[in-house]
Amino acid sequence: MHIQPFTALTPDAVLDALDSIGLRSDGRLLALNSYENRVYQAGIEDAPPMIAKFYRPARWSDVQILEEHAFVAMLAEREIPVVPALEIHGRTLHAFNGFRFSVFTKQGGRAPELDNRDTLEWMGRFLGRIHAIGALEPYRHRPALDFESFGVEPSTYLLAHDFIPAELVEVYRGVVAQALEGVRRCYDRAHFSHGDVKKLRLHGDCHVGNVLWTEEGPHFVDFDDSRMGPAVQDLWMLLSGERAEMTRQLSDLLAGYEDFYDFDPRELHLIEALRTLRLIHYAAWIARRWDDPAFAVAFPWFNTQRYWQDRILELREQIALMDEPPLSV
């Protein structure tokens, strides 16, 4: 019988894991909203609560996790508002009963108001600083966000594992092939002059849920999806609304961003391509985790016909958007 990755991670196991590194809990434990990993707020005796993150088995290797930890620590050392893994007994990555985990300070905050121009410019300044550090050296062990790993491979997985209703398989196959061809054209346009667009170390999943806002400004959290990729990957997920609104939002972000790092305007060709790759990759991400009970509860509509009809429509819309001129700033 298949054993679920987190079946053995009971509340007692979480508390015992913390105790194994000298953090004695007061028994208060709150599961936080995370599906890929398991994340808990734990009360600590005579100390503020801490955040314990238990990594999904077999997703990242130890060296890949530690490479991300080192990058975030480097950002924190330069007073960029991120939340690094705490070093305890000389290590940031710990093991207990087959699980790997790290501990973080608790960072409060609320979602940023992305309709505020000053907020966007403020966030842009810190993203520019993150990218200036990210460009200093490459990841050597973490993968890149690219056409193959976010487009070809996940779409092939979906078609090979019977998640798509039989009557929609050929429609999806044709639409995803068109979408990937559109992505390829966008990349070709971006690379048309002066060679390939530069890849650097990114946050990788920089949406509004991973930014906590306080009176001191933004705090960027959860670098779990950090990879090599084009800088615009950390910008486009902060854009929403109609074209004119996204143009204004991007201009506000770049007003702060370019104080610290130069933005290559060729990357504007990649915004809709990266959105398309994310849509394909996201569906395959759910599919790969479908034997985890938490996913069936969180995404009950995933294996329905309506879900796949919506995905097909979404990709058709992206095919059209990728042939439009890029945003201008």
C-alpha positions as CSV (number, residue, x, y, z in Angstrom):
1,M,0.0,0.0,0.0
2,H,1.2,3.5,-0.9
3,I,2.3,5.5,2.2
4,Q,1.4,9.2,2.1
5,P,4.4,11.5,2.4
6,F,3.1,13.2,5.6
7,T,1.1,10.4,7.2
8,A,3.5,10.0,10.0
9,L,3.8,13.7,10.7
10,T,1.5,13.8,13.6
11,P,1.3,16.8,16.1
12,D,3.4,14.7,18.5
13,A,6.0,14.1,15.8
14,V,6.2,17.8,15.1
15,L,6.7,18.6,18.8
16,D,9.3,15.8,19.2
17,A,11.2,17.1,16.2
18,L,11.4,20.6,17.7
19,D,12.5,19.1,21.0
20,S,15.3,17.2,19.3
21,I,17.0,20.4,18.4
22,G,16.4,22.0,21.8
23,L,13.2,23.9,21.2
24,R,10.8,22.8,23.9
25,S,7.2,23.6,22.9
26,D,4.5,24.7,25.2
27,G,2.1,22.4,23.4
28,R,0.4,25.0,21.2
29,L,0.6,24.0,17.5
30,L,-1.2,25.6,14.6
31,A,-1.1,24.2,11.1
32,L,-0.6,27.0,8.5
33,N,-1.9,27.1,5.0
34,S,0.6,25.1,3.0
35,Y,0.1,22.1,0.6
36,E,3.5,21.5,-0.8
37,N,5.2,21.2,2.6
38,R,3.8,21.1,6.1
39,V,4.2,24.3,8.0
40,Y,3.3,24.9,11.7
41,Q,3.3,27.8,14.1
42,A,4.6,26.3,17.4
43,G,4.5,27.9,20.8
44,I,7.9,27.8,22.5
45,E,8.4,27.8,26.3
46,D,9.7,31.2,27.5
47,A,10.1,32.5,23.9
48,P,8.0,33.9,21.0
49,P,6.3,31.3,18.7
50,M,8.3,29.9,15.9
51,I,7.5,28.6,12.4
52,A,8.5,25.0,11.6
53,K,8.6,23.9,8.0
54,F,8.7,20.2,7.1
55,Y,9.8,19.6,3.6
56,R,7.9,17.3,1.3
57,P,10.0,14.1,0.9
58,A,11.9,13.6,-2.4
59,R,11.1,17.1,-3.8
60,W,14.4,18.8,-3.1
61,S,17.7,17.3,-2.2
62,D,19.5,18.4,0.9
63,V,22.0,20.4,-1.2
64,Q,19.2,22.2,-3.1
65,I,17.5,23.2,0.2
66,L,20.7,24.4,1.7
67,E,21.5,26.4,-1.5
68,E,18.2,28.3,-1.1
69,H,18.9,28.8,2.6
70,A,22.3,30.3,1.7
71,F,20.7,32.7,-0.8
72,V,18.1,33.9,1.6
73,A,20.7,34.3,4.4
74,M,22.8,36.4,2.0
75,L,19.8,38.7,1.4
76,A,19.1,39.0,5.1
77,E,22.8,39.9,5.8
78,R,22.3,42.9,3.4
79,E,19.2,44.0,5.3
80,I,16.8,43.0,2.6
81,P,13.5,42.0,4.4
82,V,13.3,38.3,4.0
83,V,12.9,35.5,6.6
84,P,15.9,33.2,6.6
85,A,16.0,29.7,8.2
86,L,17.5,29.9,11.7
87,E,20.8,28.3,12.3
88,I,20.5,26.0,15.3
89,H,23.5,23.8,16.4
90,G,25.3,25.1,13.3
91,R,22.7,23.9,10.9
92,T,19.6,25.3,9.1
93,L,18.3,21.9,7.9
94,H,17.5,19.2,10.5
95,A,16.2,15.6,10.3
96,F,13.9,13.7,12.6
97,N,12.3,10.3,11.9
98,G,12.7,10.5,8.2
99,F,11.5,14.1,7.9
100,R,13.6,17.2,7.1
101,F,12.7,20.5,8.6
102,S,13.8,24.0,9.3
103,V,12.7,26.7,11.8
104,F,12.0,30.3,11.1
105,T,11.1,33.4,13.2
106,K,7.4,34.3,12.9
107,Q,6.9,37.3,10.6
108,G,3.6,39.1,10.9
109,G,2.0,41.3,8.3
110,R,-0.9,41.7,5.9
111,A,-1.3,41.5,2.2
112,P,0.1,44.5,0.3
113,E,-2.3,46.9,-1.4
114,L,-1.3,46.6,-5.0
115,D,-3.5,49.4,-6.1
116,N,-1.3,51.8,-4.2
117,R,1.5,53.2,-6.4
118,D,3.8,53.9,-3.5
119,T,3.4,50.3,-2.3
120,L,4.4,49.0,-5.8
121,E,7.4,51.3,-6.0
122,W,8.5,50.2,-2.5
123,M,8.2,46.5,-3.4
124,G,10.0,47.2,-6.7
125,R,13.0,48.6,-4.8
126,F,13.4,45.5,-2.7
127,L,12.9,43.2,-5.7
128,G,15.6,45.1,-7.5
129,R,17.9,44.6,-4.5
130,I,17.0,40.9,-4.4
131,H,17.8,40.5,-8.1
132,A,21.1,42.5,-7.8
133,I,22.2,39.9,-5.3
134,G,20.7,37.0,-7.2
135,A,22.7,38.0,-10.3
136,L,26.0,37.8,-8.5
137,E,26.3,34.0,-8.9
138,P,24.1,31.2,-10.2
139,Y,22.5,28.3,-8.4
140,R,24.5,25.2,-9.0
141,H,22.1,22.6,-7.8
142,R,18.6,24.1,-8.1
143,P,16.9,23.9,-11.5
144,A,15.9,26.7,-13.9
145,L,12.4,27.8,-14.8
146,D,12.4,27.0,-18.5
147,F,10.3,25.8,-21.4
148,E,11.0,22.1,-20.9
149,S,10.5,21.8,-17.1
150,F,7.4,24.1,-16.9
151,G,5.8,23.4,-20.2
152,V,6.8,20.2,-22.1
153,E,7.4,17.9,-19.1
154,P,4.2,18.8,-17.1
155,S,1.9,18.7,-20.1
156,T,3.3,15.3,-21.1
157,Y,2.8,14.0,-17.6
158,L,-0.9,15.1,-17.6
159,L,-1.6,13.4,-20.9
160,A,0.1,10.2,-19.8
161,H,-1.6,9.7,-16.5
162,D,-5.3,9.8,-17.3
163,F,-6.2,13.0,-15.3
164,I,-8.0,14.6,-18.3
165,P,-11.4,13.2,-19.2
166,A,-11.2,10.9,-22.2
167,E,-13.5,13.1,-24.4
168,L,-11.2,16.1,-23.8
169,V,-7.8,14.5,-24.2
170,E,-7.3,15.3,-27.9
171,V,-8.7,18.8,-27.4
172,Y,-6.3,19.4,-24.6
173,R,-3.4,17.9,-26.5
174,G,-4.0,20.2,-29.5
175,V,-4.5,23.3,-27.4
176,V,-1.5,22.7,-25.2
177,A,0.7,22.1,-28.3
178,Q,-0.5,25.5,-29.7
179,A,0.2,27.2,-26.3
180,L,3.7,25.8,-26.2
181,E,4.3,27.0,-29.7
182,G,3.2,30.4,-28.6
183,V,5.6,30.3,-25.6
184,R,8.4,29.4,-28.0
185,R,7.6,32.4,-30.2
186,C,7.6,34.7,-27.2
187,Y,11.0,33.4,-26.2
188,D,12.3,33.8,-29.8
189,R,11.2,37.4,-29.8
190,A,12.8,38.1,-26.4
191,H,16.1,36.6,-27.6
192,F,16.0,38.2,-31.1
193,S,18.7,40.8,-30.3
194,H,21.8,40.7,-28.0
195,G,21.5,36.9,-27.3
196,D,19.6,35.1,-24.5
197,V,17.8,36.9,-21.7
198,K,19.8,36.7,-18.5
199,K,18.9,34.1,-15.9
200,L,19.4,34.9,-12.2
201,R,18.4,33.5,-8.8
202,L,14.8,34.4,-8.2
203,H,12.2,34.3,-5.5
204,G,10.3,32.2,-8.0
205,D,6.8,32.4,-6.6
206,C,6.4,36.1,-5.9
207,H,2.7,36.5,-5.7
208,V,0.8,38.6,-3.2
209,G,0.4,35.7,-0.8
210,N,4.2,35.6,-0.3
211,V,4.6,39.2,0.6
212,L,3.7,40.4,4.1
213,W,3.3,44.1,4.6
214,T,4.0,46.0,7.8
215,E,4.6,49.7,8.6
216,E,8.2,49.0,7.7
217,G,7.3,47.9,4.2
218,P,7.2,44.5,2.5
219,H,8.7,41.2,3.7
220,F,9.3,38.5,1.1
221,V,8.6,35.0,2.5
222,D,8.7,31.4,1.3
223,F,11.6,31.0,-1.2
224,D,10.8,27.3,-1.5
225,D,10.3,27.7,-5.3
226,S,13.5,29.8,-5.8
227,R,15.1,28.9,-9.1
228,M,17.2,30.4,-11.9
229,G,15.1,32.3,-14.4
230,P,14.4,35.7,-16.0
231,A,13.9,38.6,-13.7
232,V,10.4,39.4,-15.0
233,Q,9.2,36.1,-13.4
234,D,9.2,37.9,-10.0
235,L,7.3,40.9,-11.4
236,W,4.5,39.6,-13.5
237,M,2.6,37.8,-10.8
238,L,2.1,41.2,-9.0
239,L,0.2,42.5,-12.1
240,S,-3.6,42.2,-12.5
241,G,-6.5,43.7,-14.2
242,E,-6.9,45.1,-17.8
243,R,-3.9,45.9,-20.0
244,A,-3.8,49.6,-19.1
245,E,-3.9,48.8,-15.3
246,M,-1.1,46.2,-15.7
247,T,1.0,48.7,-17.6
248,R,0.6,51.2,-14.8
249,Q,1.4,48.6,-12.1
250,L,4.5,47.5,-14.0
251,S,5.7,51.1,-14.4
252,D,5.3,51.7,-10.7
253,L,7.2,48.5,-9.9
254,L,10.1,49.4,-12.3
255,A,10.3,52.9,-10.9
256,G,11.6,51.4,-7.7
257,Y,13.2,48.3,-9.2
258,E,15.6,50.2,-11.5
259,D,17.1,52.2,-8.6
260,F,19.0,49.0,-7.9
261,Y,18.9,46.7,-10.9
262,D,18.5,47.3,-14.7
263,F,15.5,45.7,-16.2
264,D,15.9,44.2,-19.7
265,P,12.9,45.4,-21.7
266,R,13.1,42.3,-23.9
267,E,11.7,40.4,-21.0
268,L,8.3,42.1,-21.5
269,H,7.8,39.5,-24.4
270,L,7.9,36.8,-21.7
271,I,5.1,37.9,-19.4
272,E,2.3,36.0,-21.1
273,A,4.6,33.1,-21.9
274,L,5.5,32.7,-18.3
275,R,1.9,33.0,-17.3
276,T,1.1,30.2,-19.8
277,L,3.9,28.0,-18.4
278,R,2.6,28.5,-14.9
279,L,-0.9,27.5,-15.8
280,I,0.4,24.2,-17.3
281,H,2.8,23.5,-14.5
282,Y,0.2,24.2,-11.8
283,A,-2.3,21.6,-13.2
284,A,0.5,19.1,-13.3
285,W,1.6,20.0,-9.7
286,I,-1.9,19.2,-8.4
287,A,-1.9,15.9,-10.4
288,R,1.5,14.8,-9.0
289,R,0.2,15.3,-5.5
290,W,-3.2,13.8,-6.0
291,D,-2.5,10.8,-3.7
292,D,-1.8,13.2,-0.8
293,P,-5.2,13.5,1.0
294,A,-4.7,17.2,1.6
295,F,-4.9,17.8,-2.1
296,A,-8.2,16.0,-2.7
297,V,-9.7,18.1,0.1
298,A,-8.2,21.4,-1.1
299,F,-8.9,20.9,-4.8
300,P,-12.1,18.7,-5.0
301,W,-12.9,20.1,-8.5
302,F,-9.6,19.1,-10.0
303,N,-10.6,15.8,-11.7
304,T,-13.9,17.1,-13.0
305,Q,-14.8,17.8,-16.6
306,R,-15.6,21.4,-15.8
307,Y,-12.1,21.9,-14.5
308,W,-10.4,20.7,-17.7
309,Q,-12.9,22.6,-19.9
310,D,-11.8,25.8,-18.0
311,R,-8.1,25.0,-18.4
312,I,-8.6,24.5,-22.2
313,L,-10.4,27.9,-22.4
314,E,-7.7,29.5,-20.3
315,L,-5.0,28.2,-22.6
316,R,-6.9,29.4,-25.7
317,E,-7.0,32.9,-24.1
318,Q,-3.3,32.7,-23.5
319,I,-2.6,31.7,-27.1
320,A,-4.3,34.9,-28.2
321,L,-2.6,37.1,-25.6
322,M,0.9,35.8,-26.5
323,D,0.4,37.1,-30.1
324,E,-0.5,40.6,-28.9
325,P,2.2,43.2,-28.5
326,P,3.9,43.1,-25.1
327,L,3.2,45.6,-22.3
328,S,5.2,48.8,-22.7
329,V,6.6,51.0,-19.9
